[in-house]
Amino acid sequence: MDRKKKYYSDILYSVSLIEEFLIDVNLFEQYKVDRKTKSAVERQLAIIGEAVKKIKEINPSELISYHSSIIGFRNILVHSYDSINDEMVWAIIKKHLAPLKEEATKGLIND
């Protein structure tokens, strides 16, 4: 498997793990008090951000939607862990995870 496909695969795996972690967590109120789930989700979001960054490095013209925001959020997760906003993480999960999954699937197939 070439490197770019590996990173698309990593994104899909991380998304699937986040979905798995949230099977029994349906409300933000549940999420914000579940330290283990929050930690696991944040780790996978950081991996997604790193994979997006590496795809961009391999082929700067092949950009994932919101790549700058994804990479920027990865930097917050890794370097500014003390300023992570649970509401922002929840919004990312609920609004952006499914479109990212679809785009990563296309990236994996189309290459």
C-alpha positions, 0 to 999 in steps of 0.5 A: 500500500502506498503511503497516501492510501495508508493515511486515508486508511488511518483516517477511516480507522480513526473515524470507525474507532470514534464511532465505536467509542460513542455507541453508548454516548448519545448526548453531549452531557454524557460525553463531557463527563466521560473522561475515558471516551473524551481521551480516546476520541481526542487521540483519534482526532489527533491521528486524523489531523496528522494523517491529513497533514501527511497527505498534504505533504505528499501531494499539496494539490490533493487537499481534504476539505477543511484540511487547515482546520483539521491540522490546526485542531490537531495542533491544539490537541497535541500542543494546547491540550489545556485549552480543548473545548468539549463543545467544539470536539462534540460539534466536530464529531456530530457535523464533520466526521461523516463527511470526512469519512466519505471523503477519505473513502473516496481518496482511498478508492480513487488513488 
